[in-house]
Structures are given as C-alpha cells and as structure tokens.
Amino acid sequence: MPTPPPPPLTAHSTIDAWLAHPKGAPLIQALLDQAGVPQEMLAPVRTLPLQQLVVVSQGQLPQAVVDELVLRVNDGVVPTEENEPGGWTERVTPGRFDGKTVIVTGAAAGIGRATASRIAREGGRVIAADVSAERLEAFASSFPDRATVVVGDITRQDDIDRIVTAADGRIDALANVAGVNDDFSPVHETSDEVWDRVIGINLTGGFKLSRAVLPVMIAAGAGSIVNVASEAALRGNSSGTAYTVSKHGVLGLTRSAAFMYGPHGIRVNAVAPGGVATGIPMPAHLSRTGSARLAPFQQAIPSLATAEQLAASITFLLSDDGININGAVLPSDGGWSVQ
C-alpha cells in the first residue's frame, strides 16, 4: 500500500512536525540558515507550535514570516486547522470560577495574561493588575464584563491599596504572577539596582499584596493564593543571584503563609515554572561571568512550555479543584526539576 501523505502543516503544528515533514524541514532549515542559528538551538522548543516562535523571538521572527511559511508548505493554500496528534489543547472548565473574584498580577502579558484569561473564560471576575496600561486595556476589551483593570506597581503601597479597593470587598483568590528577570550576575557583580528591583517585584510585591488580601479572606473563612516561583527556587544553576534569591524567598513566603492561615480555610501554594515561551525581555546587559557559568545548565532545559500551559497549573491550584492542597510547590517545568 502506498504511504499516506503527511497531514498538512499549519502555524499550530509543532516544530517537530515541521522538521519531520518533507517540505516543511527544508523551509525551517532555510529560516535557520538565514538567521545564522544552528538547528540544535531548537531543542528546547521542538514541542512548541511554530506560532509560538513569534513570541519567543521577541519580534525577531515576525508573524508575516510564519504566515508565509504556512502558505509555501501548502502550495499557497491555507489548510483547515486540526489538533496536532499528541499535542496539548487548552480545555476550559465552564463555571469553575463562577461567582469568584480573583486578583492576578502581571496580567497584561505572558503567564499573567493567560491566567487572567482562563479565569474570565471560566466564569470568574478578574482584577487584572500590571504596569502596562495599553496592554491591560487590550486584555480588558476581550472581557468587558469580567475584567477590572488596575494600572499599578506592586512595590508601591498606594497601588496595592488601589488593587484591593477595585475588588470591592470580595477576594476569593490571588495569583502573584508579576516578575522580572535579573542579569545573571553572581554575588560579587550584583548591583544594588538589580538586587532592589528584582527582590522588590518578585518577592516584596507579592508579600505586600498577600498581606493586603489576607484580612478579607480571613473574614470570609476561605481563600486561595498561588505564588509563581521558578525553577530557580529549586536549584542554584538556572539564573543569577538576585532572581534565585527572590524565588527561594517566594517558597518561604508560600510555606509560612500556608502554615499560618490553613486553620482559616486559606490555601497558599506555589507553581515553579521552568522554561516558558513568553518572550519576557531580558536586561540589555547580561553578566558574562554568570552567563558563561549558567549556559551548560540552561541548555539542559527539556522543553519550553506555553503561557497557557502554566495557566492550567496555576488555575488548578487557585480553584476548588485544589481543595486539599496547601503549602505545596508544584514544579510545572516539563521534568527539569528531576534532572
């Protein structure tokens, strides 16, 4: 019997599927050659859809290039989208957050936006907080009846107060997602500026917002907080000093709060992402010392996840599906933590 033709490729086909396709592989190779990138660099992203490279590349791979590749591999015809065999499809649980008000920080982009979007699509009211007014408004326009936006800096107490006020007396859950990278610097190279900014946003901001919402949750006798930690909270070889310390601190905050407030019906857990294809910008100047030391260990990342995959982990713990889980640290890292 003749071999059946491979299924048509789309922007949502994985990199692996493109590389295994007789017409797709040469197109991807030509793209890599043009950019001067060896194929081995694709290893962490091979399980991601081609479309996700637009985000990962932070604009270096325009959407128009992906659209052109799809047209060329299909002889100028845009195929009908089908789920990739073995791929992951987000499955919304209708009503999971019905009647609940959830604060999400970092909600304008990446993991925060994916988390806020899923909560809204599952019936919740979202208080979406971020420093980016433009991107927050773009998010809110998709959920006019579900999202209240607050442009604010979680390191400022007056902005924390405005976030809590926007919830109008009801706060069922909090997702502390907002975070920034460091410059990979080791201790002797870490500046006060980098230290203060990274610790302030990644740790102190989440502490202050948790401190602000907990009285509301105590009064209600229930609540759920999920802090976004990192693979850097579980090891010392995935980032620089400031980021690593901040994320280790997030675990301490999580465990202490889980212990203290469990008797009040409040659950506090953490998700530790590994590599995530969010396109979060890195600092302009990275430490050469730190980058060289970290490079071989960062190359061991098994795969990158999408923001939506992290949102699935976060919303599970936020929701009543995680009712019996308190003080847990969930590595959502594709197995990186067991290497």
C-alpha positions in Angstrom: 0.0 0.0 0.0 1.3 3.5 -0.8 2.4 5.6 2.2 -0.4 8.2 3.0 0.7 11.8 2.6 1.7 13.6 5.8 -1.0 15.8 7.3 -0.9 19.5 6.2 1.2 21.8 8.3 -0.2 24.9 10.0 1.1 27.6 12.3 -0.1 25.4 15.2 1.8 22.4 14.1 4.8 21.7 16.3 8.4 22.4 15.3 8.9 18.7 15.4 6.1 18.2 12.9 7.7 20.8 10.6 11.1 19.2 10.9 9.7 15.7 10.1 7.8 16.9 7.0 9.5 16.5 3.6 8.5 20.1 2.5 8.5 21.7 6.0 12.0 20.6 7.0 13.8 22.5 4.2 11.8 25.6 4.9 12.7 25.6 8.6 16.3 24.9 7.8 16.4 27.8 5.3 15.0 30.1 8.0 17.7 28.9 10.5 20.4 29.4 7.9 19.2 32.9 7.2 19.3 33.8 10.9 22.7 32.0 11.4 21.2 29.7 14.0 22.2 26.0 14.3 19.3 23.5 14.3 20.5 22.3 17.8 19.2 25.6 19.2 15.7 24.4 18.5 15.9 21.6 21.0 14.0 23.3 23.9 11.2 24.5 21.6 10.7 21.5 19.4 7.4 20.5 21.1 6.0 24.1 20.7 3.8 25.2 17.9 5.6 27.2 15.2 3.4 30.1 16.0 4.9 30.3 19.5 8.3 31.3 18.0 6.8 34.7 17.2 6.5 35.3 21.0 9.8 33.5 21.9 11.8 35.6 19.4 10.6 38.9 20.9 9.8 40.2 17.5 12.8 38.9 15.6 10.5 36.4 13.8 7.5 38.4 12.5 4.1 36.9 12.2 4.3 37.6 8.4 7.2 35.1 8.1 5.2 32.3 9.9 2.2 33.1 7.6 4.4 32.9 4.5 5.9 29.5 5.6 2.4 28.1 6.0 1.4 29.2 2.6 4.6 27.9 1.0 4.5 24.5 2.6 0.8 24.1 1.4 1.3 25.4 -2.1 -0.4 28.7 -1.5 -3.4 27.3 0.3 -4.2 27.8 4.0 -5.2 24.4 5.4 -8.0 23.8 7.8 -6.7 23.8 11.4 -6.6 20.5 13.2 -5.3 19.5 16.5 -1.7 18.2 16.3 -1.6 14.4 17.2 -0.2 14.2 20.7 -0.4 17.9 21.1 -1.9 19.8 24.0 -5.1 21.7 23.7 -6.4 24.0 26.4 -9.7 22.8 27.8 -11.7 25.4 29.6 -13.8 24.2 32.5 -17.1 26.2 32.3 -18.2 27.6 35.7 -15.1 26.7 37.6 -14.7 30.3 38.9 -18.4 31.3 38.9 -19.1 33.9 41.5 -15.4 34.3 42.4 -13.2 37.4 42.3 -9.6 36.8 41.6 -6.7 39.2 41.6 -4.0 38.5 39.0 -0.8 40.5 38.8 1.4 40.7 35.7 -1.9 40.3 33.9 -1.0 42.3 30.8 1.1 39.7 29.1 2.6 36.2 29.4 1.6 33.8 32.2 -0.4 36.5 34.0 -2.5 37.3 31.0 -3.0 33.6 30.2 -4.1 33.0 33.8 -6.4 36.0 33.9 -7.9 35.0 30.5 -8.6 31.5 31.7 -10.3 32.6 34.9 -12.5 35.0 33.0 -13.5 32.3 30.5 -14.3 30.0 33.4 -16.8 32.5 34.9 -14.6 34.5 37.3 -14.3 38.2 37.8 -10.7 39.2 37.3 -8.9 42.2 38.9 -6.1 42.5 36.4 -3.1 44.4 37.6 0.0 45.4 35.7 2.2 48.4 35.0 1.3 48.4 31.3 -1.9 50.4 30.7 -2.1 49.8 27.0 -1.8 46.0 27.2 -4.2 45.9 30.2 -6.8 47.7 28.2 -6.3 45.3 25.3 -6.9 42.4 27.6 -9.9 44.1 29.2 -11.5 44.7 25.8 -11.8 40.9 25.4 -13.6 40.5 28.7 -15.6 43.7 29.2 -18.0 42.1 31.7 -15.3 40.1 33.5 -12.2 42.2 33.9 -11.4 45.2 36.0 -8.0 46.7 35.3 -5.7 48.5 37.7 -2.5 50.1 36.3 -0.1 49.9 39.2 3.3 48.9 40.6 3.1 46.2 43.2 6.1 47.6 45.0 4.1 50.7 45.9 1.7 50.5 48.8 -0.8 53.1 47.3 -1.0 50.9 44.2 -1.5 47.8 46.3 -4.4 49.6 48.1 -6.0 50.5 44.7 -5.9 46.9 43.6 -7.6 45.7 46.7 -10.2 48.5 46.6 -11.0 47.5 43.0 -12.1 44.1 44.3 -14.9 45.8 46.1 -14.8 43.8 49.3 -14.6 40.3 47.8 -11.4 38.5 47.1 -11.6 34.7 46.7 -8.2 34.2 45.2 -4.9 35.9 44.4 -2.3 34.9 41.7 1.0 36.6 42.4 2.4 36.3 38.8 4.3 39.6 38.2 8.0 39.1 38.0 11.2 40.3 36.3 14.5 38.7 35.3 17.9 39.6 36.6 21.1 40.0 34.6 22.5 36.5 35.5 25.2 38.2 37.8 26.8 36.3 40.6 27.0 37.9 44.1 30.2 39.9 43.6 28.8 41.5 40.4 25.2 42.1 41.5 24.5 45.8 41.8 22.2 47.4 44.4 19.9 48.5 41.5 19.4 44.9 40.2 19.1 43.5 43.7 16.5 46.0 44.8 14.4 45.8 41.6 14.3 42.0 41.4 13.7 41.4 45.1 11.1 44.3 45.2 9.0 43.0 42.3 9.5 39.2 42.7 9.2 38.9 46.4 8.3 42.1 48.3 5.4 42.9 45.9 3.8 39.5 46.4 4.3 39.8 50.1 2.6 43.2 50.3 -0.3 42.1 48.1 -0.8 38.9 50.1 -0.7 40.9 53.3 -3.4 43.2 52.0 -5.8 40.5 50.8 -5.5 38.1 53.7 -7.8 40.0 56.1 -10.5 39.8 53.5 -10.0 36.1 53.1 -9.8 35.5 56.9 -13.2 37.3 57.3 -14.7 35.1 54.6 -13.2 31.9 56.1 -11.8 30.9 52.7 -9.3 31.9 50.1 -6.6 30.7 47.7 -3.3 32.2 46.9 -0.9 31.0 44.3 2.6 32.4 44.1 4.6 32.0 40.9 8.1 30.8 41.9 10.5 29.4 39.4 12.8 26.5 38.6 15.3 28.9 40.2 13.6 28.4 43.5 14.6 24.7 43.4 18.2 25.0 42.3 21.1 27.4 42.1 22.1 27.0 38.5 19.2 28.4 36.5 19.6 32.2 36.9 21.6 35.0 38.6 21.8 35.7 42.3 19.0 38.2 42.7 16.5 36.2 40.8 17.4 32.9 42.5 17.2 34.5 46.0 13.9 36.2 45.2 12.3 32.9 44.1 13.7 31.0 47.0 12.1 33.7 49.1 8.7 33.1 47.3 8.8 29.5 48.6 9.4 30.7 52.1 6.6 33.1 51.9 4.3 30.4 50.5 5.1 27.8 53.2 4.9 30.2 56.1 1.6 31.6 54.9 0.2 28.1 54.2 1.0 27.1 57.8 -0.3 30.3 59.4 -3.5 30.6 57.5 -4.5 27.0 56.9 -6.7 27.0 60.0 -8.6 29.9 58.5 -9.6 28.0 55.4 -7.0 29.6 53.2 -4.7 27.7 50.9 -1.4 29.0 49.8 0.6 27.2 47.1 3.4 27.9 44.6 4.0 26.9 41.0 7.6 26.7 39.8 7.8 27.1 36.1 10.8 26.0 34.0 11.3 27.4 30.6 8.3 29.3 29.3 7.8 30.8 25.9 6.5 34.2 26.9 9.1 36.5 25.3 9.8 38.4 28.6 12.6 40.8 27.7 16.0 40.2 29.3 18.1 43.1 30.6 20.2 44.8 28.0 23.5 43.8 29.6 24.0 40.3 31.0 26.8 39.3 33.2 29.4 37.5 31.1 30.6 35.6 34.2 27.2 34.4 35.2 26.1 33.7 31.6 29.1 31.5 31.0 28.6 29.6 34.2 24.9 29.1 33.6 24.9 28.3 29.9 25.5 24.5 30.0 22.8 24.0 32.7 20.3 26.2 30.9 20.8 24.1 27.8 19.6 21.1 29.8 16.0 22.6 29.9 13.9 19.7 28.5 11.4 21.9 26.7 9.6 25.2 26.8 6.0 25.5 27.9 3.5 28.0 26.7 1.9 30.6 28.9 -1.4 28.7 28.6 0.2 25.5 30.0 1.4 27.4 33.0 -2.0 29.0 33.4 -3.5 25.5 33.6 -1.3 24.6 36.6 -2.0 28.0 38.3 -5.7 27.9 37.9 -5.9 24.3 39.1 -4.3 25.3 42.4 -6.4 28.6 42.6 -9.7 26.8 42.0 -11.6 24.4 44.2 -10.1 21.6 42.2 -7.0 22.1 44.5 -9.2 22.0 47.7 -6.9 19.6 49.6 -3.6 21.1 48.6 -1.9 23.6 50.9 1.7 24.6 51.1 2.7 22.7 48.0 5.3 23.6 45.4 4.2 22.4 42.0 7.1 22.2 39.5 5.5 22.9 36.2 8.7 22.5 34.3 8.5 19.6 31.9 10.6 17.5 34.2 13.5 19.8 34.5 13.5 19.5 38.3 14.1 15.8 38.3 17.3 16.0 36.1 
